[in-house]
Amino acid sequence: MANISRDSDVVELNDPPVYDYGDRVRAKRTVRNDGTYAGKEIGEILCKKGDEGYVVSIGTFLQQFYIYGIEFVSTGYRVGMKRKELEPAQSDADSLAAGGNA
C-alpha cells in the first residue's frame, strides 16, 4: 500500500467542527482551482485572501480533516477549504462592540 503524505498528524475528526453552518468566515490565503472545480480553468482564482463567505456545508477529507464548503459573497463560488485556510470574519456589530469603526 502506498504511503499517504499528510500535511499534519492532527486528526480533526476527533473533535466537533470549529465552524458551523452559517458562520461567516474569511479566507486566509488565495485559493486556485486544482482541477476539481468544474467550469473553471486549472489555476484560476476561486477566492482571494480576505474574501468573506459563509459555511454552507461540512464534510471530511482523508478521515482526518473537516472540509468546509464556503459560499463566497463577492463571487458566488462555493469552495471547499480546510480550517487552517479560514478565520472567523468579524461582523460590523462585533467590530463596533470591540470598539472598532465600521
DRENVEXKOL-794454 format. One record per residue: residue in three letters; x, y, z of N, C-alpha, C in turn. Coordinates in steps of 0.001 Angstrom, whole numbers, plus 500000, padded with zeros to 6 digits. Layout:
BEGIN
<atom><rest>ala</rest><n_east>X</n_east><n_north>Y</n_north><n_up>Z</n_up><ca_east>X</ca_east><ca_north>Y</ca_north><ca_up>Z</ca_up><c_east>X</c_east><c_north>Y</c_north><c_up>Z</c_up></atom>
...
END
This chain:
BEGIN
<atom><rest>met</rest><n_east>500843</n_east><n_north>498811</n_north><n_up>500000</n_up><ca_east>500000</ca_east><ca_north>500000</ca_north><ca_up>500000</ca_up><c_east>500881</c_east><c_north>501243</c_north><c_up>500000</c_up></atom>
<atom><rest>ala</rest><n_east>500470</n_east><n_north>502248</n_north><n_up>499266</n_up><ca_east>501257</ca_east><ca_north>503480</ca_north><ca_up>499146</ca_up><c_east>501222</c_east><c_north>504274</c_north><c_up>500448</c_up></atom>
<atom><rest>asn</rest><n_east>502299</n_east><n_north>504979</n_north><n_up>500695</n_up><ca_east>502388</ca_east><ca_north>505869</ca_north><ca_up>501843</ca_up><c_east>501652</c_east><c_north>507157</c_north><c_up>501518</c_up></atom>
<atom><rest>ile</rest><n_east>500659</n_east><n_north>507529</n_north><n_up>502302</n_up><ca_east>499915</ca_east><ca_north>508757</ca_north><ca_up>502080</ca_up><c_east>500643</c_east><c_north>509894</c_north><c_up>502773</c_up></atom>
<atom><rest>ser</rest><n_east>500942</n_east><n_north>510934</n_north><n_up>502023</n_up><ca_east>501607</ca_east><ca_north>512101</ca_north><ca_up>502586</ca_up><c_east>500550</c_east><c_north>513023</c_north><c_up>503192</c_up></atom>
<atom><rest>arg</rest><n_east>500596</n_east><n_north>513209</n_north><n_up>504485</n_up><ca_east>499647</ca_east><ca_north>514079</ca_north><ca_up>505171</ca_up><c_east>500374</c_east><c_north>515346</c_north><c_up>505610</c_up></atom>
<atom><rest>asp</rest><n_east>499644</n_east><n_north>516461</n_north><n_up>505594</n_up><ca_east>500282</ca_east><ca_north>517716</ca_north><ca_up>505986</ca_up><c_east>500176</c_east><c_north>517972</c_north><c_up>507486</c_up></atom>
<atom><rest>ser</rest><n_east>499627</n_east><n_north>517020</n_north><n_up>508228</n_up><ca_east>499506</ca_east><ca_north>517184</ca_north><ca_up>509673</ca_up><c_east>499242</c_east><c_north>515830</c_north><c_up>510304</c_up></atom>
<atom><rest>asp</rest><n_east>499693</n_east><n_north>515649</n_north><n_up>511524</n_up><ca_east>499399</ca_east><ca_north>514429</ca_north><ca_up>512266</ca_up><c_east>498114</c_east><c_north>514576</c_north><c_up>513078</c_up></atom>
<atom><rest>val</rest><n_east>497537</n_east><n_north>515764</n_north><n_up>513093</n_up><ca_east>496330</ca_east><ca_north>516032</ca_north><ca_up>513856</ca_up><c_east>495127</c_east><c_north>515431</c_north><c_up>513132</c_up></atom>
<atom><rest>val</rest><n_east>494271</n_east><n_north>514744</n_north><n_up>513891</n_up><ca_east>493023</ca_east><ca_north>514221</ca_north><ca_up>513340</ca_up><c_east>491897</c_east><c_north>515103</c_north><c_up>513880</c_up></atom>
<atom><rest>glu</rest><n_east>491444</n_east><n_north>516047</n_north><n_up>513047</n_up><ca_east>490410</ca_east><ca_north>516992</ca_north><ca_up>513472</ca_up><c_east>489099</c_east><c_north>516300</c_north><c_up>513809</c_up></atom>
<atom><rest>leu</rest><n_east>488849</n_east><n_north>515150</n_north><n_up>513194</n_up><ca_east>487566</ca_east><ca_north>514483</ca_north><ca_up>513356</ca_up><c_east>487357</c_east><c_north>513933</c_north><c_up>514767</c_up></atom>
<atom><rest>asn</rest><n_east>488393</n_east><n_north>513968</n_north><n_up>515606</n_up><ca_east>488242</ca_east><ca_north>513566</ca_north><ca_up>517000</ca_up><c_east>487453</c_east><c_north>514603</c_north><c_up>517794</c_up></atom>
<atom><rest>asp</rest><n_east>487337</n_east><n_north>515810</n_north><n_up>517250</n_up><ca_east>486621</ca_east><ca_north>516911</ca_north><ca_up>517894</ca_up><c_east>485513</c_east><c_north>517397</c_north><c_up>516964</c_up></atom>
<atom><rest>pro</rest><n_east>484543</n_east><n_north>518137</n_north><n_up>517512</n_up><ca_east>483496</ca_east><ca_north>518695</ca_north><ca_up>516641</ca_up><c_east>484091</c_east><c_north>519755</c_north><c_up>515709</c_up></atom>
<atom><rest>pro</rest><n_east>483405</n_east><n_north>520056</n_north><n_up>514606</n_up><ca_east>483907</ca_east><ca_north>521091</ca_north><ca_up>513686</ca_up><c_east>484082</c_east><c_north>522431</c_north><c_up>514395</c_up></atom>
<atom><rest>val</rest><n_east>485091</n_east><n_north>523184</n_north><n_up>513985</n_up><ca_east>485350</ca_east><ca_north>524510</ca_north><ca_up>514547</ca_up><c_east>484269</c_east><c_north>525492</c_north><c_up>514096</c_up></atom>
<atom><rest>tyr</rest><n_east>483868</n_east><n_north>525386</n_north><n_up>512838</n_up><ca_east>482849</ca_east><ca_north>526277</ca_north><ca_up>512274</ca_up><c_east>481543</c_east><c_north>525519</c_north><c_up>512105</c_up></atom>
<atom><rest>asp</rest><n_east>480442</n_east><n_north>526251</n_north><n_up>512132</n_up><ca_east>479115</ca_east><ca_north>525661</ca_north><ca_up>511987</ca_up><c_east>478420</c_east><c_north>526279</c_north><c_up>510778</c_up></atom>
<atom><rest>tyr</rest><n_east>477349</n_east><n_north>525659</n_north><n_up>510350</n_up><ca_east>476572</ca_east><ca_north>526170</ca_north><ca_up>509225</ca_up><c_east>476172</c_east><c_north>527622</c_north><c_up>509476</c_up></atom>
<atom><rest>gly</rest><n_east>476383</n_east><n_north>528456</n_north><n_up>508476</n_up><ca_east>476008</ca_east><ca_north>529864</ca_north><ca_up>508586</ca_up><c_east>477081</c_east><c_north>530760</c_north><c_up>509162</c_up></atom>
<atom><rest>asp</rest><n_east>478165</n_east><n_north>530192</n_north><n_up>509708</n_up><ca_east>479239</ca_east><ca_north>531028</ca_north><ca_up>510249</ca_up><c_east>479872</c_east><c_north>531854</c_north><c_up>509129</c_up></atom>
<atom><rest>arg</rest><n_east>480168</n_east><n_north>533090</n_north><n_up>509440</n_up><ca_east>480839</ca_east><ca_north>533985</ca_north><ca_up>508495</ca_up><c_east>482345</c_east><c_north>533836</c_north><c_up>508690</c_up></atom>
<atom><rest>val</rest><n_east>483045</n_east><n_north>533535</n_north><n_up>507599</n_up><ca_east>484483</ca_east><ca_north>533290</ca_north><ca_up>507664</ca_up><c_east>485216</c_east><c_north>534092</c_north><c_up>506589</c_up></atom>
<atom><rest>arg</rest><n_east>486544</n_east><n_north>534168</n_north><n_up>506747</n_up><ca_east>487401</ca_east><ca_north>534899</ca_north><ca_up>505809</ca_up><c_east>488530</c_east><c_north>533969</c_north><c_up>505369</c_up></atom>
<atom><rest>ala</rest><n_east>488855</n_east><n_north>534017</n_north><n_up>504071</n_up><ca_east>489960</ca_east><ca_north>533216</ca_north><ca_up>503535</ca_up><c_east>491288</c_east><c_north>533794</c_north><c_up>504010</c_up></atom>
<atom><rest>lys</rest><n_east>492173</n_east><n_north>532927</n_north><n_up>504507</n_up><ca_east>493491</ca_east><ca_north>533358</ca_north><ca_up>504970</ca_up><c_east>494506</c_east><c_north>533371</c_north><c_up>503837</c_up></atom>
<atom><rest>arg</rest><n_east>494134</n_east><n_north>532790</n_north><n_up>502688</n_up><ca_east>495025</ca_east><ca_north>532818</ca_north><ca_up>501527</ca_up><c_east>494225</c_east><c_north>532651</c_north><c_up>500251</c_up></atom>
<atom><rest>thr</rest><n_east>494853</n_east><n_north>532982</n_north><n_up>499150</n_up><ca_east>494229</ca_east><ca_north>532838</ca_north><ca_up>497838</ca_up><c_east>494175</c_east><c_north>531361</c_north><c_up>497478</c_up></atom>
<atom><rest>val</rest><n_east>493034</n_east><n_north>530932</n_north><n_up>496930</n_up><ca_east>492854</ca_east><ca_north>529541</ca_north><ca_up>496511</ca_up><c_east>492603</c_east><c_north>529509</c_north><c_up>495008</c_up></atom>
<atom><rest>arg</rest><n_east>493375</n_east><n_north>528660</n_north><n_up>494332</n_up><ca_east>493238</ca_east><ca_north>528482</ca_north><ca_up>492884</ca_up><c_east>492641</c_east><c_north>527111</c_north><c_up>492583</c_up></atom>
<atom><rest>asn</rest><n_east>491998</n_east><n_north>526995</n_north><n_up>491430</n_up><ca_east>491415</ca_east><ca_north>525732</ca_north><ca_up>491014</ca_up><c_east>492512</c_east><c_north>524701</c_north><c_up>490761</c_up></atom>
<atom><rest>asp</rest><n_east>492416</n_east><n_north>523574</n_north><n_up>491451</n_up><ca_east>493378</ca_east><ca_north>522489</ca_north><ca_up>491252</ca_up><c_east>492866</c_east><c_north>521470</c_north><c_up>490235</c_up></atom>
<atom><rest>gly</rest><n_east>491776</n_east><n_north>521812</n_north><n_up>489582</n_up><ca_east>491184</ca_east><ca_north>520923</ca_north><ca_up>488597</ca_up><c_east>489902</c_east><c_north>520275</c_north><c_up>489085</c_up></atom>
<atom><rest>thr</rest><n_east>489551</n_east><n_north>520491</n_north><n_up>490345</n_up><ca_east>488353</ca_east><ca_north>519873</ca_north><ca_up>490897</ca_up><c_east>487130</c_east><c_north>520784</c_north><c_up>490844</c_up></atom>
<atom><rest>tyr</rest><n_east>487312</n_east><n_north>522047</n_north><n_up>490446</n_up><ca_east>486180</ca_east><ca_north>522973</ca_north><ca_up>490355</ca_up><c_east>485712</c_east><c_north>523000</c_north><c_up>488900</c_up></atom>
<atom><rest>ala</rest><n_east>484559</n_east><n_north>522429</n_north><n_up>488647</n_up><ca_east>484033</ca_east><ca_north>522314</ca_north><ca_up>487282</ca_up><c_east>483740</c_east><c_north>523690</c_north><c_up>486677</c_up></atom>
<atom><rest>gly</rest><n_east>484075</n_east><n_north>523842</n_north><n_up>485408</n_up><ca_east>483762</ca_east><ca_north>525069</ca_north><ca_up>484688</ca_up><c_east>484796</c_east><c_north>526165</c_north><c_up>484812</c_up></atom>
<atom><rest>lys</rest><n_east>485857</n_east><n_north>525923</n_north><n_up>485553</n_up><ca_east>486934</ca_east><ca_north>526903</ca_north><ca_up>485712</ca_up><c_east>488241</c_east><c_north>526264</c_north><c_up>485274</c_up></atom>
<atom><rest>glu</rest><n_east>489124</n_east><n_north>527065</n_north><n_up>484726</n_up><ca_east>490430</ca_east><ca_north>526577</ca_north><ca_up>484278</ca_up><c_east>491322</c_east><c_north>526252</c_north><c_up>485477</c_up></atom>
<atom><rest>ile</rest><n_east>492198</n_east><n_north>525282</n_north><n_up>485312</n_up><ca_east>493175</ca_east><ca_north>524973</ca_north><ca_up>486351</ca_up><c_east>494042</c_east><c_north>526211</c_north><c_up>486576</c_up></atom>
<atom><rest>gly</rest><n_east>494208</n_east><n_north>526576</n_north><n_up>487833</n_up><ca_east>494992</ca_east><ca_north>527756</ca_north><ca_up>488190</ca_up><c_east>494167</c_east><c_north>529021</c_north><c_up>488339</c_up></atom>
<atom><rest>glu</rest><n_east>492912</n_east><n_north>529000</n_north><n_up>487890</n_up><ca_east>492063</ca_east><ca_north>530187</ca_north><ca_up>488013</ca_up><c_east>491738</c_east><c_north>530430</c_north><c_up>489490</c_up></atom>
<atom><rest>ile</rest><n_east>491746</n_east><n_north>531691</n_north><n_up>489897</n_up><ca_east>491491</ca_east><ca_north>532060</ca_north><ca_up>491293</ca_up><c_east>490021</c_east><c_north>531838</c_north><c_up>491635</c_up></atom>
<atom><rest>leu</rest><n_east>489799</n_east><n_north>531105</n_north><n_up>492740</n_up><ca_east>488439</ca_east><ca_north>530863</ca_north><ca_up>493226</ca_up><c_east>488080</c_east><c_north>531802</c_north><c_up>494368</c_up></atom>
<atom><rest>cys</rest><n_east>489066</n_east><n_north>532151</n_north><n_up>495191</n_up><ca_east>488869</ca_east><ca_north>533160</ca_north><ca_up>496224</ca_up><c_east>490218</c_east><c_north>533782</c_north><c_up>496544</c_up></atom>
<atom><rest>lys</rest><n_east>490165</n_east><n_north>535032</n_north><n_up>496920</n_up><ca_east>491391</ca_east><ca_north>535751</ca_north><ca_up>497268</ca_up><c_east>491509</c_east><c_north>535878</c_north><c_up>498779</c_up></atom>
<atom><rest>lys</rest><n_east>492734</n_east><n_north>536049</n_north><n_up>499238</n_up><ca_east>492969</ca_east><ca_north>536280</ca_north><ca_up>500659</ca_up><c_east>492108</c_east><c_north>537459</c_north><c_up>501108</c_up></atom>
<atom><rest>gly</rest><n_east>491353</n_east><n_north>537254</n_north><n_up>502192</n_up><ca_east>490500</ca_east><ca_north>538311</ca_north><ca_up>502727</ca_up><c_east>489049</c_east><c_north>538238</c_north><c_up>502266</c_up></atom>
<atom><rest>asp</rest><n_east>488750</n_east><n_north>537437</n_north><n_up>501218</n_up><ca_east>487367</ca_east><ca_north>537284</ca_north><ca_up>500775</ca_up><c_east>486547</c_east><c_north>536653</c_north><c_up>501891</c_up></atom>
<atom><rest>glu</rest><n_east>485300</n_east><n_north>537107</n_north><n_up>502030</n_up><ca_east>484429</ca_east><ca_north>536595</ca_north><ca_up>503079</ca_up><c_east>483295</c_east><c_north>535770</c_north><c_up>502496</c_up></atom>
<atom><rest>gly</rest><n_east>482888</n_east><n_north>534780</n_north><n_up>503271</n_up><ca_east>481791</ca_east><ca_north>533929</ca_north><ca_up>502857</ca_up><c_east>481165</c_east><c_north>533248</c_north><c_up>504055</c_up></atom>
<atom><rest>tyr</rest><n_east>480243</n_east><n_north>532329</n_north><n_up>503763</n_up><ca_east>479502</ca_east><ca_north>531633</ca_north><ca_up>504800</ca_up><c_east>479636</c_east><c_north>530125</c_north><c_up>504642</c_up></atom>
<atom><rest>val</rest><n_east>479692</n_east><n_north>529422</n_north><n_up>505775</n_up><ca_east>479764</ca_east><ca_north>527964</ca_north><ca_up>505761</ca_up><c_east>478405</c_east><c_north>527424</c_north><c_up>505318</c_up></atom>
<atom><rest>val</rest><n_east>478402</n_east><n_north>526666</n_north><n_up>504213</n_up><ca_east>477153</ca_east><ca_north>526095</ca_north><ca_up>503707</ca_up><c_east>477162</c_east><c_north>524572</c_north><c_up>503741</c_up></atom>
<atom><rest>ser</rest><n_east>478328</n_east><n_north>523968</n_north><n_up>503967</n_up><ca_east>478404</ca_east><ca_north>522515</ca_north><ca_up>504109</ca_up><c_east>479642</c_east><c_north>522147</c_north><c_up>504914</c_up></atom>
<atom><rest>ile</rest><n_east>479587</n_east><n_north>520968</n_north><n_up>505517</n_up><ca_east>480723</ca_east><ca_north>520457</ca_north><ca_up>506283</ca_up><c_east>480905</c_east><c_north>518993</c_north><c_up>505910</c_up></atom>
<atom><rest>gly</rest><n_east>482082</n_east><n_north>518677</n_north><n_up>505389</n_up><ca_east>482397</ca_east><ca_north>517307</ca_north><ca_up>505011</ca_up><c_east>483723</c_east><c_north>516906</c_north><c_up>505622</c_up></atom>
<atom><rest>thr</rest><n_east>484263</n_east><n_north>515784</n_north><n_up>505153</n_up><ca_east>485547</ca_east><ca_north>515317</ca_north><ca_up>505669</ca_up><c_east>486465</c_east><c_north>514947</c_north><c_up>504515</c_up></atom>
<atom><rest>phe</rest><n_east>487761</n_east><n_north>514871</n_north><n_up>504811</n_up><ca_east>488776</ca_east><ca_north>514539</ca_north><ca_up>503817</ca_up><c_east>489827</c_east><c_north>513651</c_north><c_up>504481</c_up></atom>
<atom><rest>leu</rest><n_east>490156</n_east><n_north>512531</n_north><n_up>503850</n_up><ca_east>491170</ca_east><ca_north>511591</ca_north><ca_up>504322</ca_up><c_east>490920</c_east><c_north>511086</c_north><c_up>505747</c_up></atom>
<atom><rest>gln</rest><n_east>489662</n_east><n_north>511060</n_north><n_up>506167</n_up><ca_east>489307</ca_east><ca_north>510643</ca_north><ca_up>507525</ca_up><c_east>490150</c_east><c_north>511368</c_north><c_up>508570</c_up></atom>
<atom><rest>gln</rest><n_east>490523</n_east><n_north>512611</n_north><n_up>508242</n_up><ca_east>491394</ca_east><ca_north>513381</ca_north><ca_up>509122</ca_up><c_east>490915</c_east><c_north>514812</c_north><c_up>509307</c_up></atom>
<atom><rest>phe</rest><n_east>490489</n_east><n_north>515458</n_north><n_up>508228</n_up><ca_east>490159</ca_east><ca_north>516886</ca_north><ca_up>508260</ca_up><c_east>488685</c_east><c_north>517127</c_north><c_up>507991</c_up></atom>
<atom><rest>tyr</rest><n_east>488168</n_east><n_north>518212</n_north><n_up>508574</n_up><ca_east>486882</ca_east><ca_north>518745</ca_north><ca_up>508138</ca_up><c_east>487146</c_east><c_north>519611</c_north><c_up>506914</c_up></atom>
<atom><rest>ile</rest><n_east>486274</n_east><n_north>519530</n_north><n_up>505949</n_up><ca_east>486306</ca_east><ca_north>520419</ca_north><ca_up>504793</ca_up><c_east>485030</c_east><c_north>521247</c_north><c_up>504853</c_up></atom>
<atom><rest>tyr</rest><n_east>485211</n_east><n_north>522542</n_north><n_up>504887</n_up><ca_east>484087</ca_east><ca_north>523466</ca_north><ca_up>504984</ca_up><c_east>483765</c_east><c_north>523999</c_north><c_up>503593</c_up></atom>
<atom><rest>gly</rest><n_east>482519</n_east><n_north>523825</n_north><n_up>503174</n_up><ca_east>482067</ca_east><ca_north>524409</ca_north><ca_up>501914</ca_up><c_east>481714</c_east><c_north>525856</c_north><c_up>502184</c_up></atom>
<atom><rest>ile</rest><n_east>482474</n_east><n_north>526764</n_north><n_up>501584</n_up><ca_east>482283</ca_east><ca_north>528198</ca_north><ca_up>501825</ca_up><c_east>481696</c_east><c_north>528839</c_north><c_up>500578</c_up></atom>
<atom><rest>glu</rest><n_east>480572</n_east><n_north>529504</n_north><n_up>500732</n_up><ca_east>479983</ca_east><ca_north>530263</ca_north><ca_up>499631</ca_up><c_east>480464</c_east><c_north>531704</c_north><c_up>499787</c_up></atom>
<atom><rest>phe</rest><n_east>481280</n_east><n_north>532132</n_north><n_up>498819</n_up><ca_east>481864</ca_east><ca_north>533470</ca_north><ca_up>498888</ca_up><c_east>480890</c_east><c_north>534506</c_north><c_up>498346</c_up></atom>
<atom><rest>val</rest><n_east>480705</n_east><n_north>535573</n_north><n_up>499123</n_up><ca_east>479735</ca_east><ca_north>536617</ca_north><ca_up>498818</ca_up><c_east>480068</c_east><c_north>537337</c_north><c_up>497518</c_up></atom>
<atom><rest>ser</rest><n_east>481328</n_east><n_north>537685</n_north><n_up>497319</n_up><ca_east>481716</ca_east><ca_north>538516</ca_north><ca_up>496170</ca_up><c_east>481611</c_east><c_north>537784</c_north><c_up>494831</c_up></atom>
<atom><rest>thr</rest><n_east>481822</n_east><n_north>536457</n_north><n_up>494830</n_up><ca_east>481839</ca_east><ca_north>535714</ca_north><ca_up>493566</ca_up><c_east>480692</c_east><c_north>534726</c_north><c_up>493413</c_up></atom>
<atom><rest>gly</rest><n_east>480134</n_east><n_north>534291</n_north><n_up>494537</n_up><ca_east>479109</ca_east><ca_north>533254</ca_north><ca_up>494497</ca_up><c_east>479688</c_east><c_north>531856</c_north><c_up>494371</c_up></atom>
<atom><rest>tyr</rest><n_east>481025</n_east><n_north>531751</n_north><n_up>494311</n_up><ca_east>481675</ca_east><ca_north>530445</ca_north><ca_up>494208</ca_up><c_east>481551</c_east><c_north>529713</c_north><c_up>495535</c_up></atom>
<atom><rest>arg</rest><n_east>481390</n_east><n_north>528399</n_north><n_up>495447</n_up><ca_east>481387</ca_east><ca_north>527543</ca_north><ca_up>496632</ca_up><c_east>482681</c_east><c_north>526747</c_north><c_up>496607</c_up></atom>
<atom><rest>val</rest><n_east>483530</n_east><n_north>526971</n_north><n_up>497602</n_up><ca_east>484879</ca_east><ca_north>526403</ca_north><ca_up>497627</ca_up><c_east>485067</c_east><c_north>525583</c_north><c_up>498903</c_up></atom>
<atom><rest>gly</rest><n_east>485636</n_east><n_north>524381</n_north><n_up>498769</n_up><ca_east>485949</ca_east><ca_north>523553</ca_north><ca_up>499921</ca_up><c_east>487279</c_east><c_north>523971</c_north><c_up>500511</c_up></atom>
<atom><rest>met</rest><n_east>487297</n_east><n_north>524232</n_north><n_up>501822</n_up><ca_east>488511</ca_east><ca_north>524730</ca_north><ca_up>502468</ca_up><c_east>488722</c_east><c_north>524050</c_north><c_up>503811</c_up></atom>
<atom><rest>lys</rest><n_east>490005</n_east><n_north>523908</n_north><n_up>504188</n_up><ca_east>490366</ca_east><ca_north>523374</ca_north><ca_up>505500</ca_up><c_east>490318</c_east><c_north>524483</c_north><c_up>506541</c_up></atom>
<atom><rest>arg</rest><n_east>490281</n_east><n_north>524066</n_north><n_up>507801</n_up><ca_east>490250</ca_east><ca_north>525022</ca_north><ca_up>508913</ca_up><c_east>491431</c_east><c_north>525985</c_north><c_up>508871</c_up></atom>
<atom><rest>lys</rest><n_east>492629</n_east><n_north>525473</n_north><n_up>508543</n_up><ca_east>493819</ca_east><ca_north>526320</ca_north><ca_up>508547</ca_up><c_east>493788</c_east><c_north>527385</c_north><c_up>507459</c_up></atom>
<atom><rest>glu</rest><n_east>492877</n_east><n_north>527259</n_north><n_up>506501</n_up><ca_east>492750</ca_east><ca_north>528242</ca_north><ca_up>505424</ca_up><c_east>491714</c_east><c_north>529311</c_north><c_up>505739</c_up></atom>
<atom><rest>leu</rest><n_east>491071</n_east><n_north>529203</n_north><n_up>506912</n_up><ca_east>489970</ca_east><ca_north>530097</ca_north><ca_up>507274</ca_up><c_east>490210</c_east><c_north>530771</c_north><c_up>508621</c_up></atom>
<atom><rest>glu</rest><n_east>489539</n_east><n_north>531895</n_north><n_up>508794</n_up><ca_east>489484</ca_east><ca_north>532556</ca_north><ca_up>510091</ca_up><c_east>488098</c_east><c_north>533161</c_north><c_up>510238</c_up></atom>
<atom><rest>pro</rest><n_east>487642</n_east><n_north>533348</n_north><n_up>511477</n_up><ca_east>486318</ca_east><ca_north>533957</ca_north><ca_up>511650</ca_up><c_east>486319</c_east><c_north>535380</c_north><c_up>511086</c_up></atom>
<atom><rest>ala</rest><n_east>485228</n_east><n_north>535749</n_north><n_up>510446</n_up><ca_east>485078</ca_east><ca_north>537126</ca_north><ca_up>509945</ca_up><c_east>484270</c_east><c_north>537894</c_north><c_up>510967</c_up></atom>
<atom><rest>gln</rest><n_east>484775</n_east><n_north>539025</n_north><n_up>511337</n_up><ca_east>484103</ca_east><ca_north>539853</ca_north><ca_up>512327</ca_up><c_east>483010</c_east><c_north>540654</c_north><c_up>511646</c_up></atom>
<atom><rest>ser</rest><n_east>481795</n_east><n_north>540586</n_north><n_up>512159</n_up><ca_east>480696</ca_east><ca_north>541361</ca_north><ca_up>511598</ca_up><c_east>480832</c_east><c_north>542819</c_north><c_up>512031</c_up></atom>
<atom><rest>asp</rest><n_east>480107</n_east><n_north>543713</n_north><n_up>511392</n_up><ca_east>480138</ca_east><ca_north>545128</ca_north><ca_up>511763</ca_up><c_east>479706</c_east><c_north>545313</c_north><c_up>513221</c_up></atom>
<atom><rest>ala</rest><n_east>478699</n_east><n_north>544541</n_north><n_up>513661</n_up><ca_east>478223</ca_east><ca_north>544649</ca_north><ca_up>515040</ca_up><c_east>479318</c_east><c_north>544213</c_north><c_up>516008</c_up></atom>
<atom><rest>asp</rest><n_east>480034</n_east><n_north>543119</n_north><n_up>515671</n_up><ca_east>481131</ca_east><ca_north>542650</ca_north><ca_up>516526</ca_up><c_east>482226</c_east><c_north>543699</c_north><c_up>516587</c_up></atom>
<atom><rest>ser</rest><n_east>482525</n_east><n_north>544321</n_north><n_up>515442</n_up><ca_east>483576</ca_east><ca_north>545327</ca_north><ca_up>515372</ca_up><c_east>483227</c_east><c_north>546536</c_north><c_up>516236</c_up></atom>
<atom><rest>leu</rest><n_east>481964</n_east><n_north>546979</n_north><n_up>516186</n_up><ca_east>481541</ca_east><ca_north>548108</ca_north><ca_up>516989</ca_up><c_east>481604</c_east><c_north>547772</c_north><c_up>518478</c_up></atom>
<atom><rest>ala</rest><n_east>481192</n_east><n_north>546548</n_north><n_up>518834</n_up><ca_east>481218</ca_east><ca_north>546133</ca_north><ca_up>520236</ca_up><c_east>482658</c_east><c_north>546077</c_north><c_up>520752</c_up></atom>
<atom><rest>ala</rest><n_east>483602</n_east><n_north>545793</n_north><n_up>519855</n_up><ca_east>485013</ca_east><ca_north>545717</ca_north><ca_up>520240</ca_up><c_east>485682</c_east><c_north>547091</c_north><c_up>520220</c_up></atom>
<atom><rest>gly</rest><n_east>484916</n_east><n_north>548115</n_north><n_up>519853</n_up><ca_east>485468</ca_east><ca_north>549460</ca_north><ca_up>519850</ca_up><c_east>486042</c_east><c_north>549895</c_north><c_up>518531</c_up></atom>
<atom><rest>gly</rest><n_east>485796</n_east><n_north>549108</n_north><n_up>517480</n_up><ca_east>486315</ca_east><ca_north>549456</ca_north><ca_up>516152</ca_up><c_east>485375</c_east><c_north>550395</c_north><c_up>515423</c_up></atom>
<atom><rest>asn</rest><n_east>485813</n_east><n_north>550844</n_north><n_up>514265</n_up><ca_east>484977</ca_east><ca_north>551701</ca_north><ca_up>513427</ca_up><c_east>484425</c_east><c_north>550887</c_north><c_up>512277</c_up></atom>
<atom><rest>ala</rest><n_east>483124</n_east><n_north>550912</n_north><n_up>512092</n_up><ca_east>482526</ca_east><ca_north>550142</ca_north><ca_up>510995</ca_up><c_east>482295</c_east><c_north>551014</c_north><c_up>509797</c_up></atom>
END
